[in-house]
């Protein structure tokens, strides 16, 4: 019966989508209007599924199928009523992916949270975009790669809070949860803050993933730990304090500050000191060490893609894997996830120290695979001093985690994992990381624009594998190696 109802349900939804496509093509209805309408109706329809169907299999199947279908539609430029935007966006790919994750995690026990997260994306996010686009003379800001408006963000905050509050008061009883009005207001406001921040740093439609997942995770944590919300609130305060101080000290730019705040809320608010101390140590130590030797590193300013002031991409590249592992640990509190978390941070610190200390080497670096001499600062270049720095960087984080692990053998294996993660970083950086050449000075660089205004051309590597991607692979490999070593050594 669920499959029949699901088929009817999604047939109606498909009809509405193709109706919007017809209106756009034949009646010349504005594509932005049809896209937002589809976004809104789809979200509301999807939010209703837990109230109609008993089994989540039809919903999971449809969500899974639409991920590649929507990607194909974007790449082939079809179904413009859904995908036509001013700049290329993968929002319709992130949308079913987010819903697949939410349904898988929340369907059986937390449908109120599932519905709330879906409606926040459908109603609040859509309304924020409409307000931002329609209002005259909006106050704008840029934290990620897209311009946002203060008025749109305020709309997002207000509607998110209202939606979450209403879901807690009307639907939470279906999950066997009773949240008093005062707590519902508090939880709604806290959740709305996280949802709005997630939306503010979105790029290429990433808010279709970050907003519902951020909403669901925040609300799930608060509800499942009710009435003990103090730890989460303290995490918000600590994350905000560190983010603002880091911005004032020029450790982070605007986008880096906001992403640091989100990461801090996840780690500090839900992981406790066990997770907080390693990542705090990494951030503080790496930020300080990156400020050393400014005169020496000025010679490399035309080579490195990024400066020592971390942006959104750098924060996510170094801490994104760790943040995901904290989220997973909240749902599946297995000790191996903590070891992987420390391994990812150890790899990030190892790579950072290798780079920052390696530039002081008096000997010319060599390519990690060919052993040929390469210019200082080249991707894939290693030196003895830099390698020692990498090992020390990994060891520092691992031994800080010893206070919680209490097992020297485990700490040593995590140190090895972090160090190997930085080695993997050098291998990827020296082989497939994109490298450009300036047409004016002919210098090899990681920058797209060089010599103030000259657009560089690719001379090696893969276009989309930049320094942030390489750093992400470094932290991911550190986590995987740590998990592998400790799983098979147990």
C-alpha positions as CSV (number, residue, x, y, z in Angstrom):
1,X,0.0,0.0,0.0
2,X,2.8,2.4,0.8
3,X,4.3,1.9,-2.6
4,X,1.0,2.7,-4.3
5,X,0.5,5.8,-2.2
6,X,4.1,6.8,-2.8
7,X,3.6,6.4,-6.5
8,X,0.4,8.5,-6.5
9,X,2.1,11.1,-4.3
10,X,5.2,11.5,-6.5
11,X,3.1,11.4,-9.7
12,X,1.2,14.4,-8.5
13,X,4.5,16.1,-7.7
14,X,6.0,15.2,-11.1
15,X,2.9,16.7,-12.7
16,X,3.3,20.0,-10.9
17,X,7.0,20.1,-12.0
18,X,6.1,19.6,-15.6
19,X,3.3,22.1,-15.3
20,X,5.8,24.7,-14.3
21,X,8.0,23.7,-17.2
22,X,5.0,24.2,-19.5
23,X,4.3,27.6,-18.0
24,X,7.9,28.7,-18.4
25,X,8.2,27.5,-22.0
26,X,4.8,28.4,-23.5
27,X,3.5,31.2,-21.3
28,X,6.9,32.7,-20.6
29,X,6.5,32.7,-16.9
30,X,9.7,34.0,-15.2
31,X,12.1,31.0,-14.6
32,X,12.9,32.4,-11.1
33,X,9.3,32.3,-10.1
34,X,8.7,28.7,-11.4
35,X,11.9,27.5,-9.7
36,X,10.9,29.0,-6.4
37,X,7.4,27.6,-6.7
38,X,8.8,24.1,-7.4
39,X,11.2,24.5,-4.5
40,X,8.3,25.4,-2.2
41,X,5.7,22.9,-3.3
42,X,8.2,20.1,-3.5
43,X,9.4,20.8,0.1
44,X,5.8,20.9,1.4
45,X,4.9,17.7,-0.4
46,X,8.0,15.9,0.9
47,X,7.4,17.1,4.4
48,X,4.0,15.4,4.3
49,X,5.3,11.9,3.5
50,X,6.0,10.8,7.1
51,X,2.4,11.6,7.9
52,X,1.0,9.5,4.9
53,X,3.4,6.6,4.6
54,X,4.4,4.0,7.2
55,X,7.5,2.7,5.4
56,X,10.4,5.0,4.4
57,X,11.5,2.7,1.5
58,X,9.5,4.4,-1.2
59,X,10.8,7.8,-0.1
60,X,14.4,6.6,0.1
61,X,14.1,5.1,-3.3
62,X,12.7,8.2,-5.0
63,X,15.2,10.5,-3.3
64,X,18.1,8.2,-4.3
65,X,16.9,8.1,-8.0
66,X,16.5,11.9,-8.2
67,X,20.0,12.6,-7.2
68,X,21.5,11.5,-10.5
69,X,18.5,12.6,-12.5
70,X,18.8,16.2,-11.3
71,X,22.5,16.2,-11.8
72,X,21.9,15.1,-15.4
73,X,19.3,17.8,-15.9
74,X,21.7,20.4,-14.7
75,X,24.6,19.3,-16.8
76,X,22.3,18.9,-19.9
77,X,20.5,22.2,-19.2
78,X,16.9,20.7,-19.2
79,X,14.0,21.2,-16.9
80,X,14.8,24.9,-16.5
81,X,11.8,25.5,-14.4
82,X,13.7,23.7,-11.7
83,X,17.3,24.4,-12.5
84,X,17.5,27.7,-14.3
85,X,19.6,30.1,-12.1
86,X,21.8,33.1,-12.7
87,X,24.8,31.0,-11.9
88,X,25.3,27.3,-12.0
89,X,23.8,25.7,-8.9
90,X,23.6,22.1,-7.7
91,X,20.8,22.8,-5.2
92,X,18.4,20.3,-6.8
93,X,21.1,17.6,-6.4
94,X,21.7,18.5,-2.7
95,X,17.9,18.6,-2.1
96,X,17.2,14.8,-2.5
97,X,20.5,14.0,-0.9
98,X,19.6,15.9,2.2
99,X,16.2,14.4,2.3
100,X,17.6,10.9,1.9
101,X,19.9,11.4,4.9
102,X,17.1,12.9,7.0
103,X,14.7,10.1,6.2
104,X,17.3,7.4,6.9
105,X,18.2,8.9,10.3
106,X,14.9,10.3,11.6
107,X,11.9,8.5,10.0
108,X,11.4,6.0,12.8
109,X,11.7,8.1,15.9
110,X,11.8,11.8,15.1
111,X,9.3,12.7,12.3
112,X,8.7,16.1,13.9
113,X,12.3,17.0,13.4
114,X,12.3,15.6,9.8
115,X,9.2,17.7,9.0
116,X,10.6,20.8,10.6
117,X,14.0,20.6,8.8
118,X,12.2,20.0,5.5
119,X,9.8,22.9,6.0
120,X,12.6,25.3,7.0
121,X,14.3,24.6,3.7
122,X,11.0,24.8,1.7
123,X,9.4,27.9,3.3
124,X,12.1,29.9,5.2
125,X,14.9,29.5,2.7
126,X,12.6,30.2,-0.3
127,X,11.1,33.3,1.4
128,X,14.6,34.6,2.3
129,X,15.7,34.4,-1.3
130,X,12.5,36.1,-2.5
131,X,12.8,38.9,0.0
132,X,16.5,39.3,-0.9
133,X,15.7,39.5,-4.6
134,X,12.6,41.7,-4.4
135,X,13.4,44.3,-1.8
136,X,14.7,47.7,-3.0
137,X,18.2,48.7,-1.9
138,X,18.9,45.7,0.3
139,X,21.8,45.7,2.8
140,X,24.1,43.1,1.4
141,X,27.1,41.1,2.6
142,X,29.3,38.3,1.3
143,X,30.6,35.5,3.5
144,X,31.0,32.7,1.1
145,X,31.0,33.2,-2.7
146,X,27.4,34.6,-3.0
147,X,25.9,37.9,-2.0
148,X,23.3,37.8,0.7
149,X,21.0,40.4,2.2
150,X,20.4,41.3,5.8
151,X,16.7,41.5,5.1
152,X,16.7,38.0,3.6
153,X,18.7,36.6,6.5
154,X,16.3,38.2,9.0
155,X,13.4,36.6,7.1
156,X,15.2,33.2,7.3
157,X,15.7,33.6,11.0
158,X,12.2,34.6,11.9
159,X,10.4,32.0,9.7
160,X,12.8,29.2,10.8
161,X,12.0,29.9,14.4
162,X,8.3,29.9,13.8
163,X,8.3,26.7,11.8
164,X,10.4,24.8,14.4
165,X,8.3,26.1,17.3
166,X,5.1,25.0,15.5
167,X,6.5,21.6,14.8
168,X,7.6,21.1,18.4
169,X,4.2,22.1,19.7
170,X,2.0,20.1,17.2
171,X,4.0,17.1,16.0
172,X,6.5,16.2,18.7
173,X,3.8,14.3,20.6
174,X,3.8,11.8,17.6
175,X,7.4,11.0,18.6
176,X,6.4,10.6,22.3
177,X,8.1,13.9,23.1
178,X,6.6,16.7,25.3
179,X,8.5,20.0,25.0
180,X,7.0,22.8,27.1
181,X,6.3,26.1,25.4
182,X,9.2,28.0,27.0
183,X,11.7,25.3,25.9
184,X,10.2,25.1,22.5
185,X,10.8,28.9,22.1
186,X,14.4,28.5,23.2
187,X,15.1,25.5,21.0
188,X,13.4,27.2,18.0
189,X,15.5,30.3,18.3
190,X,18.8,28.3,18.7
191,X,17.9,26.1,15.7
192,X,16.9,29.1,13.6
193,X,20.3,30.8,14.3
194,X,22.2,27.7,13.0
195,X,19.9,27.4,10.0
196,X,20.4,31.1,9.1
197,X,24.1,30.9,9.5
198,X,24.2,27.8,7.3
199,X,22.3,29.6,4.6
200,X,24.5,32.7,4.9
201,X,27.7,30.9,3.7
202,X,26.0,28.8,1.0
203,X,27.4,28.5,-2.5
204,X,26.1,26.7,-5.7
205,X,23.0,25.6,-3.9
206,X,24.8,24.1,-0.9
207,X,22.1,25.5,1.4
208,X,19.8,22.8,0.2
209,X,22.1,20.4,2.0
210,X,23.5,22.5,4.9
211,X,20.2,24.1,6.0
212,X,18.1,21.0,6.5
213,X,20.9,19.0,8.0
214,X,22.0,21.8,10.3
215,X,18.4,22.3,11.4
216,X,17.8,18.6,12.0
217,X,21.1,18.1,13.8
218,X,20.6,21.1,16.1
219,X,17.0,20.3,16.9
220,X,17.7,16.6,17.4
221,X,20.5,17.3,19.8
222,X,18.4,19.7,21.9
223,X,15.3,17.5,21.9
224,X,17.2,14.2,22.7
225,X,19.1,16.0,25.5
226,X,16.1,17.9,26.9
227,X,16.1,19.6,29.3
228,X,19.9,19.7,29.5
229,X,20.5,22.3,26.8
230,X,23.2,24.2,28.7
231,X,26.1,22.4,27.0
232,X,24.9,23.3,23.6
233,X,24.3,26.9,24.6
234,X,27.8,27.1,26.1
235,X,29.1,25.7,22.8
236,X,27.5,28.5,20.9
237,X,28.9,31.1,23.2
238,X,32.4,29.6,23.1
239,X,32.3,29.2,19.3
240,X,31.1,32.8,18.9
241,X,33.8,34.1,21.2
242,X,36.6,32.3,19.4
243,X,35.3,33.2,16.0
244,X,35.1,36.9,16.8
245,X,38.6,36.9,18.5
246,X,40.1,35.1,15.5
247,X,38.5,37.6,13.1
248,X,39.9,40.5,15.2
249,X,43.4,38.9,15.2
250,X,43.1,38.4,11.4
251,X,43.4,34.6,11.7
252,X,40.1,34.4,9.7
253,X,38.3,36.4,7.1
254,X,34.5,36.8,7.2
255,X,33.6,33.5,5.6
256,X,36.2,31.7,7.7
257,X,34.8,33.3,10.8
258,X,31.2,32.1,10.1
259,X,32.3,28.6,9.1
260,X,34.5,28.4,12.3
261,X,31.4,29.4,14.3
262,X,29.4,26.5,12.8
263,X,32.2,24.0,13.3
264,X,32.7,25.2,16.8
265,X,29.0,24.9,17.7
266,X,29.0,21.3,16.4
267,X,32.3,20.3,18.2
268,X,32.0,22.4,21.4
269,X,28.2,22.1,21.8
270,X,27.9,18.4,21.3
271,X,31.3,16.8,21.7
272,X,32.5,18.1,25.0
273,X,36.1,18.6,25.9
274,X,37.0,15.2,24.5
275,X,36.5,16.6,21.0
276,X,37.0,20.2,21.7
277,X,40.5,20.1,23.1
278,X,42.2,18.6,20.0
279,X,40.5,20.8,17.5
280,X,41.1,23.9,19.7
281,X,44.7,23.1,19.9
282,X,45.0,22.6,16.2
283,X,43.3,25.9,15.4
284,X,45.3,28.0,17.9
285,X,48.7,26.4,17.2
286,X,48.3,26.4,13.4
287,X,47.0,30.0,13.4
288,X,50.0,31.2,15.5
289,X,52.6,29.2,13.6
290,X,51.2,30.6,10.3
291,X,52.0,34.1,11.5
292,X,55.7,33.2,12.1
293,X,58.4,34.1,9.5
294,X,56.3,36.7,7.7
295,X,59.4,38.1,6.0
296,X,60.4,34.6,4.7
297,X,57.0,33.8,3.5
298,X,56.5,37.1,1.7
299,X,58.7,35.6,-1.0
300,X,56.0,32.9,-1.6
301,X,53.0,35.2,-1.7
302,X,52.7,34.8,-5.5
303,X,52.9,31.0,-5.3
304,X,50.4,29.9,-2.6
305,X,46.7,30.0,-3.5
306,X,45.7,31.3,0.0
307,X,47.1,33.7,2.5
308,X,47.7,32.9,6.2
309,X,44.3,34.4,6.9
310,X,42.0,31.4,6.6
311,X,38.8,31.7,4.5
312,X,35.7,29.5,4.3
313,X,37.3,26.9,2.1
314,X,40.3,26.5,4.3
315,X,38.3,26.1,7.5
316,X,36.0,23.5,5.9
317,X,39.0,21.7,4.3
318,X,40.8,21.4,7.6
319,X,37.9,20.9,9.9
320,X,35.0,19.6,7.8
321,X,35.9,15.9,8.1
322,X,36.3,16.3,11.8
323,X,32.9,18.0,12.1
324,X,31.2,15.2,10.1
325,X,32.7,12.7,12.5
326,X,31.4,14.5,15.5
327,X,27.9,14.5,14.0
328,X,28.2,10.7,13.3
329,X,29.5,10.1,16.8
330,X,26.3,11.8,18.2
331,X,24.2,9.2,16.4
332,X,26.6,6.2,16.6
333,X,28.9,6.8,19.6
334,X,31.6,4.3,18.7
335,X,35.1,4.9,20.0
336,X,36.6,4.3,16.5
337,X,34.9,7.5,15.3
338,X,36.8,9.4,18.0
339,X,40.1,7.9,16.9
340,X,39.3,8.9,13.3
341,X,38.4,12.4,14.5
342,X,41.8,12.8,16.1
343,X,43.5,11.3,13.1
344,X,41.9,13.9,10.8
345,X,42.9,16.8,13.1
346,X,46.4,15.3,13.4
347,X,46.7,15.2,9.6
348,X,45.6,18.8,9.3
349,X,48.1,19.9,11.9
350,X,50.8,17.8,10.4
351,X,50.3,19.3,6.9
352,X,50.1,22.8,8.3
353,X,53.4,22.4,10.3
354,X,55.1,20.8,7.4
355,X,54.4,23.8,5.2
356,X,55.0,26.5,7.8
357,X,58.2,25.0,9.2
358,X,59.4,23.7,5.8
359,X,59.8,27.2,4.3
360,X,62.7,27.8,6.8
361,X,64.7,24.9,5.5
362,X,68.1,26.0,4.2
363,X,68.2,23.1,1.7
364,X,66.2,23.2,-1.4
365,X,63.1,21.0,-1.3
366,X,62.8,17.9,-3.4
367,X,59.7,16.4,-5.1
368,X,58.2,13.7,-3.0
369,X,58.1,11.2,-5.9
370,X,60.9,12.1,-8.3
371,X,63.3,13.5,-5.7
372,X,64.2,16.3,-8.1
373,X,64.9,19.7,-6.7
374,X,61.8,22.0,-6.8
375,X,61.3,25.7,-6.0
376,X,60.4,26.5,-2.3
377,X,56.7,26.4,-1.9
378,X,56.0,24.0,-4.8
379,X,53.2,21.5,-4.3
380,X,54.7,18.1,-3.6
381,X,58.0,19.5,-2.4
382,X,59.4,18.1,0.8
383,X,62.4,18.8,3.0
384,X,63.9,17.1,6.0
385,X,62.9,20.1,8.2
386,X,59.4,20.1,6.9
387,X,59.0,16.4,7.4
388,X,60.2,16.7,11.0
389,X,57.6,19.5,11.4
390,X,54.9,17.2,9.9
391,X,55.7,14.4,12.4
392,X,55.8,16.9,15.3
393,X,52.5,18.4,14.3
394,X,50.8,15.1,14.2
395,X,52.3,14.0,17.5
396,X,51.2,17.2,19.3
397,X,47.5,16.6,18.5
398,X,47.7,12.9,19.2
399,X,49.3,13.3,22.6
400,X,46.8,16.0,23.6
401,X,44.1,13.4,22.9
402,X,46.0,11.0,25.2
403,X,44.2,12.6,28.2
404,X,41.0,11.0,26.9
405,X,42.3,7.9,25.2
406,X,44.7,6.7,28.0
407,X,46.4,4.3,25.6
408,X,49.9,5.1,24.4
409,X,49.8,2.5,21.6
410,X,46.6,4.0,20.2
411,X,48.1,7.5,20.4
412,X,51.2,6.4,18.5
413,X,49.1,4.8,15.7
414,X,47.1,8.0,15.4
415,X,50.3,10.0,15.2
416,X,51.4,7.7,12.3
417,X,48.0,8.1,10.7
418,X,48.2,11.9,10.8
419,X,51.8,11.9,9.5
420,X,50.8,9.6,6.6
421,X,47.9,11.9,5.9
422,X,50.3,14.8,5.3
423,X,52.5,12.6,3.1
424,X,49.4,11.7,1.0
425,X,48.7,15.5,0.8
426,X,52.2,16.0,-0.7
427,X,51.7,13.2,-3.2
428,X,48.4,14.5,-4.4
429,X,49.7,18.1,-4.4
430,X,52.7,17.0,-6.5
431,X,50.7,15.0,-9.0
432,X,47.1,16.1,-9.7
433,X,46.7,19.4,-7.9
434,X,46.1,22.1,-10.5
435,X,49.1,24.4,-11.3
436,X,48.9,27.6,-13.3
437,X,51.4,29.7,-15.1
438,X,51.3,33.4,-15.4
439,X,51.5,34.7,-19.0
440,X,53.2,37.9,-17.8
441,X,56.1,36.6,-15.5
442,X,55.8,32.9,-16.5
443,X,55.9,31.9,-12.8
444,X,54.2,28.6,-11.7
445,X,51.6,29.4,-9.2
446,X,48.4,28.1,-7.5
447,X,46.6,31.4,-8.2
448,X,44.1,32.0,-11.0
449,X,44.9,35.7,-11.2
450,X,48.6,36.7,-11.0
451,X,50.6,39.9,-11.4
452,X,47.6,41.9,-10.3
453,X,45.4,41.3,-13.4
454,X,46.8,38.5,-15.5
455,X,44.6,35.4,-15.8
456,X,46.9,32.3,-15.5
457,X,46.6,29.2,-17.6
458,X,46.6,25.6,-16.4
459,X,49.9,23.8,-17.0
460,X,49.3,20.6,-15.0
461,X,46.9,18.9,-12.7
462,X,43.1,18.7,-12.7
463,X,41.2,22.0,-12.7
464,X,38.9,21.3,-9.7
465,X,41.6,19.9,-7.5
466,X,42.9,23.0,-5.8
467,X,44.6,23.5,-2.4
468,X,41.3,23.2,-0.5
469,X,40.5,19.9,-2.1
470,X,44.0,18.6,-1.4
471,X,43.7,19.6,2.3
472,X,40.3,17.9,2.5
473,X,41.8,14.7,1.1
474,X,44.6,15.1,3.7
475,X,42.2,15.2,6.6
476,X,40.0,12.5,5.1
477,X,43.0,10.2,4.6
478,X,44.2,10.8,8.2
479,X,40.8,9.7,9.5
480,X,40.6,6.7,7.3
481,X,44.2,5.5,8.0
482,X,43.6,6.0,11.8
483,X,40.4,4.0,11.6
484,X,42.1,1.3,9.5
485,X,45.1,0.9,11.8
486,X,43.1,0.9,15.0
487,X,40.4,-1.4,13.7
488,X,42.9,-4.1,12.5
489,X,45.1,-3.7,15.6
490,X,42.3,-4.2,18.0
